Structures are given as C-alpha cells and as structure tokens.
C-alpha cells in the first residue's frame, strides 16, 4: 500500500494481483508540512495516521499545534472512515507518527521552548481513542525524535540529549531511548 495526495486529498493505492487500485482516504492534503504513516493488517484492513499543523501555521520555522487523525479501511475495497477521536499535540516543530501491522499507533513530539521534553501518546488497536500523553524524557532534548511500535504494541522512542544547550552541528550529546511494553502504563 502507498499513499499520495491529489486534488487536495490523500489517496491510497493498494496492489491486488498485478494491478493497483486507488481509493480516496479523505484526509486533507497539506498546505505546508504534514506527517503520516500507513499499514495493512494481516486481515487486509488498512490504517492511515495523519498529523496536520493548525491552519495558517507553518511548522518551519515556527512551532505549531497539530491534530492527529486515524482513518480505517475495512478490506481492500472498503470505504475509508475517520475516527471521531483525534489527538491534539501542543506546539512543536514536527511530531513523529508510526503505525504497526496490527493497527497500533504511536505519536511522539518535543515540546517547544527553552527546555523541550519528549511526550508520547499511544492508541492500541483495541482502543477507541488516544491515551493521555506521557512525558518520556528529561528537559533539554533536541527535537529530532523517532518512534517505533512493534507487532504486539511494544513501543520505543529515540531522541538526542545534548551535553550542553545549543543548536547546530557543533554540539555533542547522546542518543537516549525510552521503551514501553504494550501492557505497562509507564515508559522506562
């Protein structure tokens, strides 16, 4: 499965045999930046996760509030439907979203300001909404963050923790990682 946007909307393209079938997801295409992820489950259902900055806000160079939506397609020929439950992300430059082959979703972001922290919210396939965001880092991270969610809902977040404040190529630091098991309520 692949996604692209045409005429202001996201389109999914799924391979069936030797041909590709297009379907309109219905998610609005970005006017600035956006973040998205898509996966197909073993049952043939698809889940598209889409994060858009607020209208009129350009996340480069400004930090913007974002809204994350989940769209589902039941079977290769089904219509796409958007979940009523969205996730509001406070001002950040760019969140990271990921979805696994089961349909679990992980959204992570760095807060804006002089001492940014990493926050994460999960939505397991069995949930109808996102969990309340949890802080997963100490203050002072760089905003280049990466998220991963395993086949059973276990999640990982990685980010850069500078040794000293500052930006640019001249800083030193370390890569930090937080892990959360699907069945646990906290990050470690």
C-alpha positions, -999 to +999 in steps of 0.1 A: +000+000+000+012+035-007-003+070-003+000+102-022-021+134-025-040+146-055-066+174-058-063+183-021-069+148-007-048+118+003-052+087-020-043+051-011-030+027-038-032-010-030-019-037-051-043-065-060-027-092-081-009-074-109-029-042-108-032-012-084-065+000-070-069+036-059-092+048-031-098+082-016-088+083+021-105+116+025-077+131+046-068+167+035-035+172+018-011+195+035-007+232+026+027+232+045+041+201+062+023+170+074+033+137+089+017+104+080+020+066+083+001+037+069-001+000+075-021-030+063-031-057+089-030-094+084-068-094+079-064-069+049-076-038+067-056-006+064-049+022+089-037+057+079-025+081+106-023+117+096-009+147+116-016+183+103-005+216+118-032+241+126-044+261+096-022+291+089+007+279+109+039+268+091+060+244+113+092+255+096+104+276+114+075+281+139+063+255+164+026+248+157-002+229+174-011+197+155-041+174+152-036+137+146-064+117+129-068+080+123-085+067+092-095+030+087-104+009+057-121-024+062-108-047+035-091-037+002-124-024-013-139-008+017-145+029+022-122+049+044-137+062+077-121+088+100-123+081+137-141+106+158-113+106+184-083+128+175-052+138+194-042+174+199-005+180+201+007+212+217+031+235+197+060+215+182+081+217+151+073+182+138+057+152+156+066+116+147+039+091+139+040+054+133+016+025+130+023-012+131+007-041+111-018-047+139-031-011+137-015+002+169-005+039+167+023+059+184+027+097+183+057+114+198+067+151+199+091+175+216+075+204+234+086+239+223+106+263+245+139+266+262+138+231+279+119+208+255+107+174+266+096+144+246+059+133+251+041+103+237+006+091+232-004+056+221-036+042+206-037+004+206-059-013+180-083-022+208-087+014+219-112+039+205-091+069+214-055+080+222-042+076+257-033+107+277+002+120+267+030+110+289+064+126+293+092+102+283+124+124+287+142+149+308+141+185+297+166+198+271+162+174+242+167+182+206+135+179+185+148+152+161+128+123+175+120+088+162+092+065+171+086+028+166+059+004+176+064-034+175+039-060+163+024-065+198+022-028+207+055-025+225+069+010+217+102+028+216+111+064+213+147+077+205+160+113+206+192+133+210+201+145+245+227+173+241+255+176+267+251+214+266+224+237+253+227+249+218+219+241+182+238+234+151+263+208+140+288+217+168+271+202+197+279+169+215+254+146+231+240+111+233+211+091+219+185+083+245+158+057+242+126+050+262+107+017+260+071+009+269+056-025+269+021-027+255+008-039+289+026-014+310+013+021+319+048+038+320+079+044+299+113+032+311 
